[in-house]
Amino acid sequence: MPAPNTFPSQIFTSLKELLGMERISQFFSVIARKQKVKSILGGRHESKLRGRGLDFEEVRQYVKGDDIRNIDWKVTARTRETHTRVFSEEKEKPALIIVDQSKSMFFGSQVRTKSVVAAELAAIAAFRVLKQGDRVGGIVFADNGIDIIQPKRDRRNILRFLEKVVNRNHELADSNPAGTGDALKEVAMKTRNIVTHDFLVVVISDFHRYSSDVTRFISQIAQHNDVVLVKVFDPLEREIPETKFVAGNQETQVSVDGKSKTIRKNFLEGFDKDYKDFQIHMKKHRIPLFSINTIQPIEEQLKEVFKGGRK
């Protein structure tokens, strides 16, 4: 098979292409002020700080890393669980961007592959966070490994992250998806080891392999952090063409009668139901989820998703 860089940029990305996403990032903010489910973007934010002499906000359960001087002993004695007083102050919000470069992302029916779109979204988010003045790092998970870049307030750190994304993206030409069913679960567990609280966690994936374990880990991370989920999909995954065709992978082929209105209807409704169910489940945990397709320009889609949050 030819080297990945001989393919069009719509199939494989490059560091040059991802660096070009910095232009788009200036129009959006992935930092929310007192983030609510629908306020994904919103400029500088108030964050929960462990400090003294600040505005009191709430009492919550103590988590590792909290200042022990702020323990509320009365509530702790009453509930028999350690609680701490929380104060508000504008501060940095470190960000961790998690991007999927596994085999299911290596698909695109018309314009770009899902893996390229996910890589571009990761670059936009990383540059936007850095421009806000916050630390940013990332996790890239693929069929044959996971790369972790710890959050830093350093442009060179973003370059290292994007290089990992490009390397994993190019590996898709020959990667084997066998045994990747627990990839999201493993990433969720590793994320919990990095983030404590007051982080922004952005997960970019097609979520083809999400499970109850994954959603549980994500909801646990969201208890003390802001989490945003971005589902990348190709329109062919939602609407099959009105013709007979053969679809398959390296192991299996199936004949699909796209002329059947029943098949097309079931295919469309099945996709929409899965997405809506996932969205409703995440909403229960105050986790926003939105989708980006592989056909429309990313900039146009982000403007539509984040209208009202644009600077």
Steps between C-alpha positions, in 0.01 A plus 500: 500500500635848418625719781219698669637833382433395139126496570280812485475703821132399525613145583809564712587816687837669539665728753476785250124452467450487877709811559271676254211439739637775724330750269160348572561473874501877548125518441398262777545439870485160665509648850167543672407735783313291759443257216146375448390223267427737210775754563790315340695812411514823685831672561680521834347305779447484870648187646479329834811580699628373830598825663437748779361851498299435182126497435340197663320283246405161645589205717584178322671170572875520546709375208871434486690826452258725692647733759445332838467847656162532329348182645157574646519308825134556595372347176766228521386407852133502403539291183799293617660572163771761448364819341681816394393858447539621141571858396471663158767687314594537138795274431650281233324182394746238372369311199539141387398425141429135426493407132406168340723371220384139498392301194130589516604864446669408170186548295359772280251473217536833320734772627719401798553207734377519857860468621604815312203697636576383854863605463398846377255545788772401747734762353233771513425423864868489596582836343189659649589386852858622464375837377288521815825472696432156648699178505406245236591136443348203328446128461504330160361148493536264207482130417852427617570746777421811701709818511477739796622861495476661843341849508745790473473867415741466210452517124764231456282269707218546251741415217594176680132418542421567135800295387362205698161552334661502153707188573199305621296628207757369251505162674136451401610384156621169646357483852305199622183582696495163675485528877417871514158454659622626837699795361258768620475336841880493534522866395233597753697328777824672398318834488389457858865463598585836340208727585397573857252785488455832319625356171340533159484159330408487129438154350493475119389163362232321301412319827435179310629298795358694791354282774348530845852488646610789279201716585554423869864611482405813305230592752747451787750731332222757448422515873788741559595602144342648189460232232402558137438212256529540123360221282649487150287320245472445126158556337517153344485361855160664534348496152574222255480578123185414309661221301617141538861472614747273677658618827772328694838498667803274477305206638131533409287626214124555496260595223276795586182586314496878536192519279294362787325785681468283811874431516587867450245607761621247757863596434429871549281456807748257657787747471294790633368295793849387603627857490201643686518232770870572548431874512220461756714276718785749496264789569404332828860556604507854359738395223442675165521287187492629143577352160721603209473337156771426244345695212435859605791736578593476868495877543138524383390218728674646804341839438160332501569293812659784694293795383457734792836392640706658225729783601 
